[in-house]
Amino acid sequence: MPAKLREAKERRPRFNAEALELFRGLEAVPARRRHTPKFKDGAHQLARLLEQTDEYWTGNSVLDRGRPCHPAGY
């Protein structure tokens, strides 16, 4: 029996140009300015564009540069 080794096309992530441009802009912001309201608004908008508002409200973001928040093995 053949195995389906790829994800279905409708489930593949899609990023529009607006999300990519916003990500590039936010990624370029220095750490000392990541606590400003303008940055936080941009991060929230990025979460909306990526359909990750639940992750945003739990303090997780694609902009996090640190180590994973979970222990090894999870």
Buried (B, 14 or more C-beta within 10 A) or exposed (E): EEEEEEEEEEEEEEEEEEBEEBBEEBEEBEEEEBEEEEBEEBBBBBBEBBEBEEEBEEEBBBBEEEEEEEEEEE
